[in-house]
Amino acid sequence: MKVYSTKWCTDCMLAKQFLKQRNVAFEDILLESNPAAKSYIIERLGRSAKVPVIEIGDRMFSLNPFDPNRLTAELAMDASVSTESGN
């Protein structure tokens, strides 16, 4: 699982905090220091994509504004993502 984020994005901070609290492993990819990742997001989602962008398996979606219910549902769709807490 990958989280494409920026240092200044509040929704990014909320998404990463949510995942950490549930012990979900993820790779944090900071777009400020990774222009290739930014290009990859634009290729997949278009220029209107807003951070954070979450990639789980072959699915990629923007989670702006941050929505804990949507993220929970997306995580539940992928059996490879394990959480220690169901909340």
N, C-alpha and C positions, 0 to 999 in steps of 0.2 A: 504494500500500500504506500502511495506517495501523496504528500501534501505539498502543492506548489503554493508558495506564500511570499509575502514581503515582510520586512521588519516593522513597517509602520501600520499594517492592516489590523484593525481591531477584530474583525471577523476571523482573520487567520489565527490570531492569538486565542480566540474563543474555541475554534475548532481543534487546535493542537492541545489546549488545556483539557477539553472534553475527552480526546483520545487518550491522553496521559492518565487521566483520572480512572479510565477504564482499562488501563494496561494494554492498550492496543498499540502494537509496534507499527511505526511508520517512518518513512524516509522524508525528512523535511528538506525541500528544495527551494532555496531562496532565489527568487527571480532576479534580484539586483545583481547577483554575482554569477548568473548562469543564463546568458543570452540564448543558448541553444534550447534550454527548457522553455523559455518564453516563446520562441519560434514554434516549438512542438505544440504548445497549448493553442496558439493561433491556428496552426494547421488543423488541429482536431476540433476546436470549438469556435473558431472565428475570432475576429478582433474585439468583439463585444464581451468576451469572457471576462469575468471579474474574479479576483482572488478572494478567498482561497479556492483553488481547483483541486479536487480530490480524484485520484486515480486508484481504482480497485480492480485488479485484473485487467480486463479489456474495456471496462467502463470508466468514463471520465466525465465529471460534472462540476459546475461552478456552485459553490455553496455560499453565495452572497445575496442576501444577508444570511448569516449563520442560522441554521435551523437544526437544533439537536434531534428533533423527531425524524427529520429526513435523513440525517446522518446515521441514526440508529437503524432506520429501515434499510439504508444502503448497505450497512455493515452486515445486517442479517441476511442479505441476499448472497453473500460470499462466504462459503464454508471455510475458506482458508484464513479468514480473519477471526481470530479468537479473542474473547474478552473474558476477564475474570469476574467482572461485575455486570449484571444484566441491566443496571440502571445507568 
